[in-house]
Amino acid sequence: MPRPGFVLEVDGSTPPLLFHSGEGFRLEKLPAGRSRVVYPAEPLAPLDDVDGAIRAALLAPLGDSAPLPDLLHPGMKLTIAFDDVSLPLPKMRRPDIRSRVIEAVLDLAAAAGVDDVHLIAALALHRRMTEDELRHAVGDRVYDAFAPSGALYNHDAEDPDQLAYLGTTDQGEEVEISKRAAESDLLVYVNINIVAMDGGHKSTATGLSSYRSLRHHHNVATLEHSRSFMDRHRSELHHSNWRMGDVLKAAGVKVFQIETTLNNDTFGLEALRGGGPLGMLQKREWEWTARDRAAFVAMQAGLGRLSPKNRRRTFQSWEAPYGVTSVQAGEVDAVHERTLEHVHAQHLVPVEGQTDVLTMGLPYICPYNVHSIMNPILVMCLGLGYFFNLYRGRPLVREGGVLIMTHPTPWEFHPVHHPSYIDFFEQVLADTTDPTEIEARYEKQFAEDEWYRHLYRTSHAYHGVHPFYMWYWGAHALRHLGQVTIVGGDPRAVRRLGFRPATSMADALEMASDVVGREPTITHFHNPPILMADVT
């Protein structure tokens, strides 16, 4: 029986705590008597028969949807959209759950005589997936059957001939999505819910949309007033996507939603039994054996001998042995509510009260640096956008409190994936770090830049506006916090972000006392695996 997540009160016997720090790790002691650690739950048991669960979900859908075979017929136009490379993180070992679901849908389509089928990677404004990435997601059999004829491809949010404008919401938000998806007799969306933010109407309304639509919910006002992205009913981001979902339905876009959930088995269940190359990373520190400690020391030494490029390659090659915990299909809202139950069962950890200082170790990966570099903007987005928002109820840290993160934060960018990030960092952040000012003065210029558009459409670059959205993603945290400190980061890069650099955790805590006073309460957000704090 997996153990649930829990909160540990730090005392004199508590060993040093593991902090991820990019492609490396730190062991840190937190003050006894006023510190606590929020630990994630152990991985939930996976389904015994995943393929059977997929078939059952397609044949007995939720909500008012008919079974999938009843929706398929000869001569129809079928489109299957699927989540892109931005999740799960790290990527899962083959077979990817998307490939198993897609193959099941295609088998039913073939049996029904459907021969007009397109598969679309739902990128929104993310970079195009490579052939290897597409093969990993959909499987070799599906790729070889559809890609050569052009029936498997990346969504292009900048192709005016392949977008369909469907109208506006009751709040004037424009809805524009893939023309192929909009004009299909049925759109099947295949989703992975790794966190509570994913899925629902956000899948189609964001994943298959254009800048014209995205700007209505990926903006400072919306993101600053989302409390949090992981709580759909308190997230303005989700309210906007749900309104757009209503427009899709009114326009006749028929969506058959398929959502899957994974457990948090990031490093391997064998880790809990003392095995595996990353065994100690999924264990609680006081349970480390002598073998675990020796392995950690050896790993640290080995990483120290590698160049940054080789460390990056080593970590990016890791594939997590996630287990599938649920599959549900049918009407979007009914499916998503069931999905959230499974996500919460894995991730929610009850926490009483807020803290003065929140600490967290940032790992090497986020949704936007897969096979790439975690540049400073993405460090900010991961810490203040994603990890800060992994809560329900209230943030873990009080208003005016301090956030301390560990990450090397290199002044380094992937020139192919993140060209507009380079200019954003060098030009925009050199002028101002205020999200509202950035949005008003610079967004339109980057969003409409023809060179950025060209790179997005023809290379593997994120859209020109993408670094703006990553900065806005942290807008709620920026307004909420009194200070942000990064331990171990490049001081020049950290200062460019508007944060304070520190060489050690002790220094960072001393700096925090200037904001929250002496002897503050401290909470450590222990990850990965990820968790969601249910703060009362």
Disulfide bonds with the S-S distance in Angstrom:
none
